[in-house]
Amino acid sequence: MTSTVPTAVHEAGEPAADRPPVTMFGPDFPYAYDDYLAHPAGLGSVPATEHGTEVAVIGGGLSGVVAAYELMKMGLRPVVYEADRIGGRLRTVGFDGCDEDLTAEMGAMRFPPSSTAFWHYADLVGLETEPFPNPLAPDTPSTVVDLKGESHYARTLEDLPEVFRQVMEAWNASLEGGARFSEMQQAIRERDAQRVREIWAELVEKLDHQTFYGFLCESPAFKSFRHREIFGQVGFGTGGWDTDFPNSILEILRVVYTGADDDHRGIVGGSQQLPLRLWEREPGKLVHWPQGTSLSSLHGGAPRPAVTRLHRTAGNRVTVTDASGDIRTYRAAVFTAQSWMLLSKIECDESLFPADHWTAIERTHYMQSSKLFVPVDRPFWKDPDPETGRDTMSMTLTDRMTRGTYLLDNGPDRPAVICLSYTWCDDSSKWLPLSAKERMDVMLASLREIYPKVDIRRHVIGNPVTVSWEAEPYFMGAFKANLPGHYRYQRRLFTHFVQDRLPEDRRGLFLAGDDISWTAGWAEGAVQTALNAVWGVMHHLGGSTDPSNPGPGDVYDTIAPVELPED
């Protein structure tokens, strides 16, 4: 269900349309990454004596490719290692035997306008976007909410029974009463960093121990179990959020404060185009390298293979061994893969990080997530039912096995795609042992209970494709989701890029990636932490930013994340 929390007036009498937009400006680290990227002075520079210096970038997902791209522009030589494929969880796949323009987004598939650093790069490489068909979104033809065997057809929220409005109002009231929602969003709109920090400091201290579900239970507006149950199944913005109920409420507040849960757009042709295009892109303005240089050309077309060992060697260097047996030593390295790789897939020296950082890595909590897609002959769901006049099938939220079903249209009478099921955590684990075909059979049987007159299988034109991120050997989960009490761990990981206070023998290796960020699960976090790591490498090698465009490390002391006591 789309959240419609009222937002405070920007200035007396000012129309809502004239207010500054909500962006992912904080709340933990209120730094304007979009302004940093847009500034004509650039992100900074390193001494000319460092030009051509190799920097290891471990992981070729969005964070790794962004970091490598910006390091290359500074005149450094990124050496990218990738165990699987460029893109990470920006993974777009096709269907065997079907048209090339039929694709499935196995990872990230919807992006909010508030992800302004992400959109900087999407615009840079010329990606085309379209509205994503979330439940009850303006561009979604219709939505069916199916709970406890009863289905409700709706084009807008007003079409649903009154209890759904009550649930929405209860959520809005909970955010206002328990999390100062309007005040925080207004501070984010105005980019008032000190106000953001002031409000967030109070809430972090108050709520770090609290689960999402506990937050709801403590709200007078959610005293009804029925309302909490419906909210868990249907949720807000992207659908049901009951799988997030055990997680820290701080994780949820980060999403709703910054508008990450609403007004999403999809990328025509697939999100993996972004890292692939950046990999091939030849920047118009770069230092040291000749015009026409790209990440691809620096790597002979392909990244180095998987990293198998990381250890420190004399002179505080980071030495990398890859799957081919090649051993290279670097003065600086950026690790962007999911941090659990450091515990399992990669042999690591304990000296890579301080002990409390290892603890934070070990405590990282990942969400499971599964998807199942099938190609179909056409968008048959738009056919009107001859008896009711309603769409034959709709975007569907349900408490059945499918949980979320999305209908992805490529135009009238053209082959289309259905995401039969998008599930999380326990719902994902329920069908982990099943093959793609077995999963399809289960999901079609589930949808048949909701649409008894619709023969979906008759329209299927190819084999299903599926993913369970918890079973992917180089991921072991979809993304980080902090549990109550994990704030201190997350702070250690996020702030690791500022290393002046670390012992000298623990410097030079920088963490990045969306699970290092405060907004895991959103591509914006991958971009922001990549930029943090770029600043860290630049600073480590004796470089600096232009005074007119200070980087995240330059202003760190004034906007550093709240530090909770540990004694």
Helices and strands as residue ranges (DSSP letters): G 16-18, H 33-38, G 48-50, E 54-58, H 62-73, E 77-81, E 92-94, E 103-105, H 116-124, E 129-131, E 143-147, E 150-154, G 157-159, H 162-179, H 181-190, H 193-207, H 212-218, G 220-222, H 225-234, G 242-244, H 249-257, E 265-267, H 273-280, H 295-298, E 307-313, E 317-322, E 327-330, E 333-335, G 339-342, E 347-348, G 350-352, H 355-363, E 366-367, E 369-376, G 380-382, E 395-398, E 404-408, E 416-424, H 425-429, H 436-450, G 456-459, E 465-468, G 469-471, E 479-480, H 487-494, G 495-497, G 504-506, E 509-511, H 523-540, H 556-559
